[in-house]
Amino acid sequence: MPGAADDLLAEAWLQAFAARRTFDPSRGSARGWLFGVAHNVLAGHVRRTVRAQLPPGGQVTDPWQAVDRRLDAAALAPSLRGALAELPDEEPARPAGRGVAVTGEMA
């Protein structure tokens, strides 16, 4: 969709200007607030684009949910690495493949 980026930027600025009275500096920076406005404009655009490509009665999914899940998992990775590093040496559980942990004993 040529020109979509320009249209989305303009829409984000219009939305931000219209909602400028809702900005509360005690809740965060203006930059974060503007990113939130831009995120909402982009998410709406994605939903409309996907909806236009679906057959009638099709279901719309929000692709940002998958991004949020990956970011949450990435944020937990250092804690997981630390917990694995603290396991005792005699019975270390090491990931072996997809979601399978090997504890050193074979059944």
N, CA and C atoms as an extended XYZ file, in Angstrom:
321
Properties=species:S:1:pos:R:3:atomname:S:1:resname:S:1:resid:I:1 pbc="F F F"
N         0.846       -1.167        0.000 N   MET     1
C         0.000        0.000        0.000 CA  MET     1
C         0.897        1.239        0.000 C   MET     1
N         1.169        1.782       -1.176 N   PRO     2
C         2.058        2.953       -1.276 CA  PRO     2
C         1.495        4.150       -0.509 C   PRO     2
N         2.375        4.838        0.180 N   GLY     3
C         1.975        6.024        0.924 CA  GLY     3
C         1.354        5.729        2.278 C   GLY     3
N         1.271        4.468        2.655 N   ALA     4
C         0.640        4.119        3.929 CA  ALA     4
C         1.414        4.710        5.102 C   ALA     4
N         2.734        4.710        5.023 N   ALA     5
C         3.541        5.238        6.134 CA  ALA     5
C         3.249        6.719        6.350 C   ALA     5
N         3.167        7.478        5.272 N   ASP     6
C         2.853        8.908        5.395 CA  ASP     6
C         1.460        9.109        5.988 C   ASP     6
N         0.508        8.314        5.511 N   ASP     7
C        -0.860        8.419        6.029 CA  ASP     7
C        -0.920        8.059        7.512 C   ASP     7
N        -0.194        7.011        7.902 N   LEU     8
C        -0.193        6.589        9.303 CA  LEU     8
C         0.475        7.622       10.195 C   LEU     8
N         1.560        8.217        9.718 N   LEU     9
C         2.228        9.263       10.494 CA  LEU     9
C         1.297       10.451       10.686 C   LEU     9
N         0.624       10.859        9.610 N   ALA    10
C        -0.314       11.979        9.712 CA  ALA    10
C        -1.444       11.639       10.681 C   ALA    10
N        -1.972       10.423       10.586 N   GLU    11
C        -3.050       10.003       11.487 CA  GLU    11
C        -2.579        9.988       12.939 C   GLU    11
N        -1.361        9.514       13.177 N   ALA    12
C        -0.829        9.485       14.541 CA  ALA    12
C        -0.732       10.905       15.108 C   ALA    12
N        -0.240       11.846       14.306 N   TRP    13
C        -0.124       13.223       14.785 CA  TRP    13
C        -1.501       13.837       15.025 C   TRP    13
N        -2.468       13.549       14.144 N   LEU    14
C        -3.822       14.058       14.345 CA  LEU    14
C        -4.438       13.498       15.629 C   LEU    14
N        -4.251       12.192       15.841 N   GLN    15
C        -4.773       11.559       17.054 CA  GLN    15
C        -4.108       12.159       18.302 C   GLN    15
N        -2.798       12.341       18.237 N   ALA    16
C        -2.074       12.893       19.382 CA  ALA    16
C        -2.534       14.326       19.665 C   ALA    16
N        -2.712       15.113       18.618 N   PHE    17
C        -3.153       16.493       18.815 CA  PHE    17
C        -4.558       16.530       19.405 C   PHE    17
N        -5.429       15.667       18.903 N   ALA    18
C        -6.805       15.637       19.395 CA  ALA    18
C        -6.860       15.190       20.859 C   ALA    18
N        -5.933       14.340       21.262 N   ALA    19
C        -5.941       13.796       22.619 CA  ALA    19
C        -4.914       14.467       23.527 C   ALA    19
N        -4.381       15.595       23.115 N   ARG    20
C        -3.284       16.231       23.864 CA  ARG    20
C        -3.658       16.558       25.302 C   ARG    20
N        -4.925       16.812       25.568 N   ARG    21
C        -5.344       17.139       26.942 CA  ARG    21
C        -5.336       15.910       27.853 C   ARG    21
N        -5.273       14.721       27.253 N   THR    22
C        -5.251       13.506       28.079 CA  THR    22
C        -3.847       13.141       28.528 C   THR    22
N        -2.833       13.816       27.982 N   PHE    23
C        -1.450       13.520       28.380 CA  PHE    23
C        -1.236       13.955       29.828 C   PHE    23
N        -0.712       13.040       30.632 N   ASP    24
C        -0.440       13.307       32.042 CA  ASP    24
C         1.039       13.020       32.302 C   ASP    24
N         1.845       14.081       32.477 N   PRO    25
C         3.289       13.871       32.682 CA  PRO    25
C         3.619       13.041       33.916 C   PRO    25
N         2.710       12.955       34.872 N   SER    26
C         2.993       12.150       36.056 CA  SER    26
C         2.928       10.655       35.745 C   SER    26
N         2.344       10.279       34.595 N   ARG    27
C         2.226        8.871       34.215 CA  ARG    27
C         3.345        8.421       33.278 C   ARG    27
N         4.172        9.353       32.812 N   GLY    28
C         5.269        8.981       31.928 CA  GLY    28
C         5.642       10.128       31.010 C   GLY    28
N         6.605        9.843       30.156 N   SER    29
C         7.123       10.882       29.268 CA  SER    29
C         6.201       11.113       28.077 C   SER    29
N         6.362       12.265       27.456 N   ALA    30
C         5.607       12.572       26.237 CA  ALA    30
C         5.988       11.591       25.134 C   ALA    30
N         7.240       11.209       25.110 N   ARG    31
C         7.702       10.261       24.094 CA  ARG    31
C         6.956        8.929       24.206 C   ARG    31
N         6.856        8.402       25.419 N   GLY    32
C         6.137        7.155       25.637 CA  GLY    32
C         4.669        7.278       25.269 C   GLY    32
N         4.064        8.406       25.610 N   TRP    33
C         2.671        8.649       25.277 CA  TRP    33
C         2.482        8.671       23.765 C   TRP    33
N         3.391        9.365       23.062 N   LEU    34
C         3.305        9.424       21.599 CA  LEU    34
C         3.509        8.050       20.970 C   LEU    34
N         4.421        7.256       21.524 N   PHE    35
C         4.589        5.885       21.020 CA  PHE    35
C         3.304        5.081       21.212 C   PHE    35
N         2.621        5.292       22.333 N   GLY    36
C         1.347        4.616       22.566 CA  GLY    36
C         0.299        5.017       21.543 C   GLY    36
N         0.216        6.298       21.252 N   VAL    37
C        -0.723        6.783       20.233 CA  VAL    37
C        -0.371        6.161       18.882 C   VAL    37
N         0.914        6.183       18.526 N   ALA    38
C         1.347        5.610       17.239 CA  ALA    38
C         1.058        4.109       17.189 C   ALA    38
N         1.288        3.410       18.295 N   HIS    39
C         1.001        1.970       18.354 CA  HIS    39
C        -0.479        1.713       18.084 C   HIS    39
N        -1.347        2.497       18.707 N   ASN    40
C        -2.784        2.310       18.519 CA  ASN    40
C        -3.209        2.600       17.083 C   ASN    40
N        -2.636        3.626       16.475 N   VAL    41
C        -2.947        3.933       15.070 CA  VAL    41
C        -2.485        2.791       14.179 C   VAL    41
N        -1.273        2.293       14.397 N   LEU    42
C        -0.746        1.192       13.586 CA  LEU    42
C        -1.556       -0.085       13.796 C   LEU    42
N        -1.914       -0.390       15.035 N   ALA    43
C        -2.711       -1.590       15.304 CA  ALA    43
C        -4.068       -1.502       14.614 C   ALA    43
N        -4.678       -0.328       14.632 N   GLY    44
C        -5.951       -0.145       13.931 CA  GLY    44
C        -5.798       -0.343       12.435 C   GLY    44
N        -4.710        0.160       11.895 N   HIS    45
C        -4.441       -0.012       10.459 CA  HIS    45
C        -4.270       -1.493       10.114 C   HIS    45
N        -3.520       -2.211       10.937 N   VAL    46
C        -3.299       -3.642       10.690 CA  VAL    46
C        -4.627       -4.393       10.766 C   VAL    46
N        -5.430       -4.083       11.781 N   ARG    47
C        -6.736       -4.759       11.900 CA  ARG    47
C        -7.606       -4.491       10.676 C   ARG    47
N        -7.651       -3.236       10.227 N   ARG    48
C        -8.472       -2.911        9.049 CA  ARG    48
C        -7.943       -3.608        7.805 C   ARG    48
N        -6.619       -3.655        7.654 N   THR    49
C        -6.014       -4.298        6.490 CA  THR    49
C        -6.305       -5.794        6.489 C   THR    49
N        -6.141       -6.428        7.636 N   VAL    50
C        -6.402       -7.863        7.738 CA  VAL    50
C        -7.883       -8.139        7.507 C   VAL    50
N        -8.729       -7.317        8.103 N   ARG    51
C       -10.175       -7.509        7.953 CA  ARG    51
C       -10.583       -7.402        6.486 C   ARG    51
N        -9.958       -6.487        5.755 N   ALA    52
C       -10.294       -6.316        4.337 CA  ALA    52
C        -9.885       -7.537        3.518 C   ALA    52
N        -8.889       -8.282        3.979 N   GLN    53
C        -8.400       -9.444        3.245 CA  GLN    53
C        -9.106      -10.736        3.648 C   GLN    53
N        -9.886      -10.706        4.723 N   LEU    54
C       -10.573      -11.907        5.189 CA  LEU    54
C       -11.888      -12.110        4.444 C   LEU    54
N       -12.288      -13.356        4.311 N   PRO    55
C       -13.613      -13.599        3.751 CA  PRO    55
C       -14.675      -13.116        4.732 C   PRO    55
N       -15.895      -12.854        4.270 N   PRO    56
C       -16.949      -12.409        5.192 CA  PRO    56
C       -17.117      -13.396        6.345 C   PRO    56
N       -17.218      -12.879        7.550 N   GLY    57
C       -17.359      -13.723        8.730 CA  GLY    57
C       -16.038      -14.241        9.261 C   GLY    57
N       -14.906      -13.872        8.623 N   GLY    58
C       -13.587      -14.314        9.077 CA  GLY    58
C       -13.226      -13.669       10.395 C   GLY    58
N       -12.285      -14.253       11.092 N   GLN    59
C       -11.885      -13.766       12.405 CA  GLN    59
C       -10.593      -12.965       12.298 C   GLN    59
N       -10.533      -11.834       12.996 N   VAL    60
C        -9.369      -10.959       12.997 CA  VAL    60
C        -8.522      -11.258       14.227 C   VAL    60
N        -7.217      -11.429       14.025 N   THR    61
C        -6.301      -11.590       15.149 CA  THR    61
C        -5.353      -10.408       15.173 C   THR    61
N        -4.959      -10.018       16.353 N   ASP    62
C        -4.063       -8.881       16.525 CA  ASP    62
C        -2.623       -9.381       16.528 C   ASP    62
N        -1.819       -9.038       15.498 N   PRO    63
C        -0.442       -9.530       15.448 CA  PRO    63
C         0.427       -8.978       16.570 C   PRO    63
N         0.008       -7.904       17.214 N   TRP    64
C         0.809       -7.335       18.290 CA  TRP    64
C         0.808       -8.221       19.521 C   TRP    64
N        -0.207       -9.071       19.671 N   GLN    65
C        -0.229       -9.982       20.811 CA  GLN    65
C         0.960      -10.943       20.754 C   GLN    65
N         1.288      -11.432       19.557 N   ALA    66
C         2.438      -12.332       19.410 CA  ALA    66
C         3.732      -11.588       19.718 C   ALA    66
N         3.826      -10.340       19.285 N   VAL    67
C         5.021       -9.534       19.574 CA  VAL    67
C         5.148       -9.320       21.079 C   VAL    67
N         4.030       -8.994       21.731 N   ASP    68
C         4.062       -8.800       23.183 CA  ASP    68
C         4.513      -10.070       23.906 C   ASP    68
N         4.031      -11.239       23.461 N   ARG    69
C         4.437      -12.503       24.098 CA  ARG    69
C         5.934      -12.737       23.921 C   ARG    69
N         6.478      -12.441       22.724 N   ARG    70
C         7.916      -12.637       22.504 CA  ARG    70
C         8.728      -11.684       23.367 C   ARG    70
N         8.272      -10.441       23.501 N   LEU    71
C         8.991       -9.484       24.348 CA  LEU    71
C         8.946       -9.908       25.810 C   LEU    71
N         7.795      -10.414       26.253 N   ASP    72
C         7.695      -10.905       27.634 CA  ASP    72
C         8.657      -12.069       27.855 C   ASP    72
N         8.728      -12.985       26.894 N   ALA    73
C         9.633      -14.136       27.017 CA  ALA    73
C        11.085      -13.668       27.032 C   ALA    73
N        11.410      -12.691       26.192 N   ALA    74
C        12.784      -12.184       26.154 CA  ALA    74
C        13.145      -11.516       27.480 C   ALA    74
N        12.179      -10.859       28.110 N   ALA    75
C        12.442      -10.210       29.397 CA  ALA    75
C        12.683      -11.241       30.500 C   ALA    75
N        12.081      -12.416       30.377 N   LEU    76
C        12.256      -13.459       31.383 CA  LEU    76
C        13.525      -14.281       31.177 C   LEU    76
N        14.127      -14.211       30.008 N   ALA    77
C        15.297      -15.040       29.695 CA  ALA    77
C        16.442      -14.873       30.693 C   ALA    77
N        16.837      -13.653       31.093 N   PRO    78
C        17.942      -13.540       32.059 CA  PRO    78
C        17.627      -14.225       33.386 C   PRO    78
N        16.382      -14.120       33.854 N   SER    79
C        16.001      -14.796       35.111 CA  SER    79
C        16.109      -16.304       34.958 C   SER    79
N        15.674      -16.807       33.816 N   LEU    80
C        15.735      -18.243       33.567 CA  LEU    80
C        17.184      -18.718       33.514 C   LEU    80
N        18.030      -17.963       32.819 N   ARG    81
C        19.458      -18.335       32.757 CA  ARG    81
C        20.072      -18.351       34.157 C   ARG    81
N        19.724      -17.348       34.969 N   GLY    82
C        20.242      -17.286       36.336 CA  GLY    82
C        19.778      -18.465       37.168 C   GLY    82
N        18.504      -18.837       37.034 N   ALA    83
C        17.972      -19.979       37.788 CA  ALA    83
C        18.644      -21.273       37.347 C   ALA    83
N        18.880      -21.432       36.045 N   LEU    84
C        19.560      -22.631       35.561 CA  LEU    84
C        21.006      -22.683       36.059 C   LEU    84
N        21.645      -21.536       36.130 N   ALA    85
C        23.034      -21.488       36.593 CA  ALA    85
C        23.141      -21.842       38.074 C   ALA    85
N        22.087      -21.635       38.849 N   GLU    86
C        22.099      -21.911       40.284 CA  GLU    86
C        21.764      -23.359       40.623 C   GLU    86
N        21.424      -24.166       39.631 N   LEU    87
C        21.119      -25.576       39.901 CA  LEU    87
C        22.371      -26.288       40.391 C   LEU    87
N        22.210      -27.274       41.267 N   PRO    88
C        23.386      -27.996       41.766 CA  PRO    88
C        24.086      -28.747       40.631 C   PRO    88
N        25.405      -28.868       40.770 N   ASP    89
C        26.204      -29.500       39.723 CA  ASP    89
C        25.924      -30.987       39.578 C   ASP    89
N        25.544      -31.666       40.668 N   GLU    90
C        25.357      -33.118       40.576 CA  GLU    90
C        24.126      -33.512       39.763 C   GLU    90
N        23.119      -32.670       39.656 N   GLU    91
C        21.914      -32.990       38.898 CA  GLU    91
C        21.499      -31.796       38.042 C   GLU    91
N        22.339      -31.357       37.126 N   PRO    92
C        21.933      -30.189       36.336 CA  PRO    92
C        20.825      -30.547       35.350 C   PRO    92
N        19.816      -29.709       35.275 N   ALA    93
C        18.769      -29.885       34.272 CA  ALA    93
C        19.147      -29.020       33.084 C   ALA    93
N        19.341      -29.638       31.981 N   ARG    94
C        19.739      -28.898       30.787 CA  ARG    94
C        18.678      -29.090       29.711 C   ARG    94
N        18.299      -28.004       29.072 N   PRO    95
C        17.316      -28.137       28.000 CA  PRO    95
C        17.848      -29.056       26.903 C   PRO    95
N        17.004      -29.967       26.467 N   ALA    96
C        17.383      -30.892       25.399 CA  ALA    96
C        16.265      -30.922       24.375 C   ALA    96
N        16.321      -30.037       23.444 N   GLY    97
C        15.282      -30.017       22.418 CA  GLY    97
C        14.171      -29.052       22.787 C   GLY    97
N        13.012      -29.328       22.301 N   ARG    98
C        11.867      -28.431       22.473 CA  ARG    98
C        11.121      -28.716       23.765 C   ARG    98
N        11.442      -27.979       24.820 N   GLY    99
C        10.713      -28.060       26.061 CA  GLY    99
C        10.975      -29.316       26.880 C   GLY    99
N        12.001      -30.087       26.557 N   VAL   100
C        12.323      -31.308       27.297 CA  VAL   100
C        13.564      -31.042       28.125 C   VAL   100
N        13.508      -31.378       29.415 N   ALA   101
C        14.671      -31.190       30.276 CA  ALA   101
C        15.261      -32.549       30.625 C   ALA   101
N        16.577      -32.660       30.544 N   VAL   102
C        17.281      -33.900       30.886 CA  VAL   102
C        17.942      -33.669       32.230 C   VAL   102
N        17.719      -34.597       33.191 N   THR   103
C        18.252      -34.389       34.542 CA  THR   103
C        19.476      -35.266       34.822 C   THR   103
N        19.935      -36.025       33.906 N   GLY   104
C        21.123      -36.831       34.127 CA  GLY   104
C        20.807      -38.299       34.311 C   GLY   104
N        19.574      -38.649       34.631 N   GLU   105
C        19.190      -40.053       34.797 CA  GLU   105
C        18.386      -40.509       33.596 C   GLU   105
N        18.616      -41.741       33.219 N   MET   106
C        17.842      -42.327       32.124 CA  MET   106
C        16.860      -43.310       32.729 C   MET   106
N        15.651      -43.327       32.268 N   ALA   107
C        14.631      -44.246       32.796 CA  ALA   107
C        14.734      -45.590       32.138 C   ALA   107
